[in-house]
């Protein structure tokens, strides 16, 4: 038997979510990256929290600091939020379709707005670790695309300027950044950090760009948010470690949850 297509997998996953949560459709989906996972506590009332492994095509997260559940929430204004705590990274080796399965599932679950969050290293030494930035654009250096076949998807306004305006209105402290996705899982060399800066990047990480492309292909409007967890290799003294990335997330936790809640409220109020 041949593998089910990504679209069928996403439809099956959305059916699982509807059955396991009792919620037929969701409005907004949020993928939680490094440092963002406790934000979920601020976003609304939990309706159901499902281990990722119970939903078609999902696997428990391989990375410490990434929650392994899919959670259905309802906000005070009645917005249905699907929180994807189980992200599959491209570096896990399961392929690009597995990497973007969460986004495609969100679309199949009725979602119209995809919020992608991540932890990222700064390519610009003037950025401040522990602060968050809106992604304005990306540079995909993974050398792959989630789109197959002759589908020529426009990415001009991939990180929706409409959603960025809404987010800025309620979180004026947010910076703006061009995000570069590499495959990882190794961090960059200092020479690569200098090169990426020269290419026009502000932040570097190992997620988000592929998901954003798949989200756009699926017709979703995308908002991207990065927590700056560290300065890139060579811009800070000493080595980089995943521990440091997690610790930056921990110290920013208190602000990220309320920030995300404000942004979601603003998006819901405008739709
Ligand atoms: N490089 C790549 N990915 C990252 C970094 C980094 O410096 N920090 C957090 N994710």
Boltz pocket constraint, residues with backbone or C-beta under 6 A from the ligand:
constraints:
  - pocket:
      binder: B
      contacts: [[A, 119], [A, 120], [A, 121], [A, 122], [A, 186], [A, 187], [A, 188], [A, 204], [A, 205], [A, 206], [A, 229], [A, 230], [A, 231], [A, 232], [A, 233], [A, 240], [A, 245]]
      max_distance: 6.0
